[in-house]
Amino acid sequence: RSWESLETSATASSLSVDAAGLSSLVWRGSDMPRRRSSVMIVSINPNPAMNTEQPFGILACQPLTAHAFSLYGEVLDLFAPAHQSINQGTSGRLDLPAGLDMAGDQGQAVLAVFHALAQNPEGPCHMLERHQLGSQTFVPLTGARCRLLVALGHDQPDLRTLKCFEVTGQQGFTLHKGTWHHPLMALDNGAFLVLERRGLSVDCEIHSLPLSVRLSPL
């Protein structure tokens, strides 16, 4: 099919996807599996126009670097050389980017550990979520790798900005508040330290994608 023919109409609560918006995707035929239900949400943007017969998109993943990820958040290189010798020379201090913002709507920073199970590295991915009141930081505790699917956008994800990053077990990352992202996609069983906002309301908005997206093989 030509790119011009790859157009999906959208309602006011869904995405409009055309050739320009999906310029980074390649298409292949397949059937879309059912989506799992979501929990702990403030709002859901349903997509009643989703066509379950639409082909999957295949999105190429790229290494996580500070430059490539700068619009979406910050990269934490956990094993970079130490900046300062401390504790009588028995430790080296490495200062990490600290673009943390979790005070929105009287929120406060909380620590949690996510015990993640390895997932299919190719997806498929049916939705993205965002937290508009606070940043969110993930740090692997056991060297587990993950994949990070992100996008920009105001009222909904802008698929022209959709990117997938390969995160090594020696990297953490902070998502800017408002960055659309897929929930944690671990490639190995492992634990992740999570620094995020907690407040009176649950700050999680979920948006169903008009087409499910598959990620490139490892």
Disulfide bonds with the S-S distance in Angstrom:
Cys61-Cys164 2.27
